[in-house]
């Protein structure tokens, strides 16, 4: 299991190094194939830039805590808090490759295409059963909701963040090279 110290580093480093790691969420398990980093320092796309509640969350929670929010009143989004390094921030999980609990994920999504099952942050949260009740959950203390390290070698490709209008030019999206499970391929 990945320990809390892993999340006491910068969002960029954590986002990059979580690609290829396994996420266990109850009866489901998947490989993380795409992440995005968000920094509390000068990042207009980060919730902390304009939301006092996000800044309060960072102050009140330990690294490795789930930061879950309802996006546009449609989808839950799963992030993990990173703090204690040179800067604090969040890692958004953008896509997963399902490994275990696939039938359950398919029922939750009403979808059976394995490549499209978790190919977006809203899709993966729905497939895993993530809700607002998971906001603040400690992801470093229980084997039913945790991360496991990747098995090297993992080739990671950086790209610009997507689905945002501010600070979208930053190359803070990280993808598992060659994965068919990513939400959107690298822009050429």
C-alpha positions in Angstrom: 0.0 0.0 0.0 1.3 3.5 -0.8 2.0 5.3 2.4 1.1 8.9 3.4 4.6 10.2 2.8 4.2 9.6 -0.9 1.6 12.4 -0.9 3.8 14.8 1.0 5.4 16.0 -2.3 4.4 18.3 -5.1 1.3 17.7 -7.2 3.3 17.4 -10.4 5.5 14.6 -9.0 2.6 12.8 -7.4 0.4 13.0 -10.6 3.3 11.6 -12.7 4.2 8.8 -10.2 0.6 7.7 -9.7 0.3 6.7 -13.4 0.7 3.0 -13.5 -0.2 2.6 -9.8 -3.3 0.5 -8.8 -6.3 2.1 -7.1 -8.4 -0.2 -4.9 -11.9 1.0 -4.3 -14.0 -1.5 -2.4 -14.6 -4.5 -4.6 -13.1 -2.7 -7.6 -9.5 -2.3 -8.7 -7.9 -0.6 -11.6 -4.6 0.7 -13.0 -4.3 4.5 -13.1 -3.6 5.5 -16.7 -4.2 9.2 -16.7 -3.9 12.0 -14.1 -3.8 15.8 -13.9 -2.0 18.0 -11.4 -3.4 21.1 -9.7 -1.4 23.4 -7.5 -2.7 25.7 -4.8 0.0 28.2 -5.8 -0.9 30.5 -8.8 -3.0 27.8 -10.6 -6.3 29.4 -11.8 -7.7 26.0 -12.7 -7.3 24.7 -9.1 -10.4 25.0 -6.8 -8.3 26.7 -4.2 -7.8 29.7 -6.5 -11.5 30.9 -6.1 -13.1 28.6 -3.5 -12.5 29.3 0.2 -14.0 25.8 1.0 -11.2 24.2 -1.0 -8.5 26.2 0.8 -10.2 25.1 4.1 -10.1 21.5 3.0 -6.3 21.7 2.3 -5.7 23.2 5.7 -7.9 20.7 7.6 -6.9 17.4 5.9 -3.8 15.3 5.7 -2.0 14.3 2.5 -3.6 11.3 1.0 -7.2 12.4 1.7 -9.8 12.1 -1.0 -11.1 15.5 -2.4 -14.4 14.7 -4.1 -16.7 17.3 -5.7 -19.8 17.4 -7.9 -18.8 18.8 -11.3 -21.5 20.9 -13.1 -24.2 19.1 -11.1 -23.6 15.9 -13.2 -20.6 13.9 -12.1 -18.6 13.2 -9.0 -14.8 13.8 -9.5 -12.1 11.9 -7.5 -8.9 13.7 -6.5 -6.3 13.1 -3.8 -4.8 15.8 -1.7 -1.0 16.3 -1.8 0.7 18.6 0.7 3.8 19.0 2.7 6.2 19.3 -0.1 7.3 22.4 -1.9 3.6 23.1 -2.7 0.2 21.7 -2.0 -2.4 20.7 -4.5 -4.6 17.9 -5.9 -4.2 15.0 -8.3 -7.3 14.4 -10.4 -7.9 10.9 -11.6 -8.9 11.1 -15.3 -8.8 7.5 -16.5 -8.4 3.9 -15.2 -7.9 0.5 -16.7 -10.3 -1.8 -14.9 -8.9 -5.0 -13.4 -11.3 -6.3 -10.8 -15.0 -5.8 -10.2 -15.5 -5.1 -13.9 -19.1 -6.5 -13.9 -20.0 -4.2 -11.0 -18.4 -1.2 -12.8 -20.4 -2.0 -15.9 -23.7 -2.2 -13.9 -23.0 1.2 -12.3 -22.2 2.8 -15.6 -24.8 0.9 -17.7 -22.0 0.4 -20.1 -20.0 -2.6 -21.2 -17.2 -1.3 -23.4 -14.2 -2.0 -21.1 -12.0 0.7 -22.8 -14.7 3.4 -22.3 -15.8 2.2 -18.8 -13.4 4.5 -16.9 -12.1 6.8 -19.7 -12.9 10.1 -18.0 -13.0 11.5 -14.5 -16.9 11.4 -14.2 -17.1 7.9 -15.7 -14.5 6.4 -13.4 -16.1 7.9 -10.3 -19.5 6.5 -11.4 -17.9 3.1 -12.2 -16.2 3.0 -8.7 -19.3 4.2 -6.9 -17.6 7.4 -5.6 -20.0 9.9 -4.0 -19.8 13.0 -1.8 -19.7 10.7 1.2 -16.1 9.9 0.1 -15.0 13.5 0.5 -12.2 13.6 3.0 -11.8 9.8 3.1 -8.3 8.8 4.2 -6.8 6.8 1.3 -3.7 5.8 3.2 -5.1 3.8 6.1 -7.4 1.1 4.9 -6.8 -1.7 2.3 -10.4 -1.3 1.0 -9.6 2.3 -0.3 -6.0 2.7 -1.2 -3.2 2.8 -3.8 -0.5 0.2 -4.6 2.7 1.2 -6.4 3.2 0.6 -10.1 5.3 -2.2 -11.4 8.2 -0.7 -13.4 8.9 0.0 -16.1 6.1 2.5 -16.8 6.5 5.0 -19.6 4.6 8.2 -18.9 3.8 10.9 -21.5 3.0 14.5 -20.4 0.4 16.6 -22.2 -1.7 19.7 -21.5 -4.6 19.6 -19.2 -8.1 19.2 -20.8 -11.6 20.1 -19.9 -10.7 23.4 -18.3 -10.6 27.0 -19.6 -8.0 28.5 -17.3 -4.3 27.5 -17.2 -5.1 24.8 -19.8 -1.7 25.3 -21.5 0.2 23.7 -18.6 1.6 20.3 -19.4 0.3 18.8 -16.2 -1.7 15.8 -17.6 0.1 12.5 -17.4 -0.8 9.4 -19.4 0.4 5.8 -19.5 2.0 5.6 -22.9 0.1 3.4 -25.4 -2.9 2.8 -23.1 -6.2 2.4 -24.8 -8.0 3.4 -21.6 -7.1 7.1 -21.5 -9.8 9.7 -21.8 -8.1 11.5 -24.7 -4.9 10.7 -26.5 -1.9 13.0 -26.4 -2.3 16.0 -28.7 0.2 15.9 -31.6 
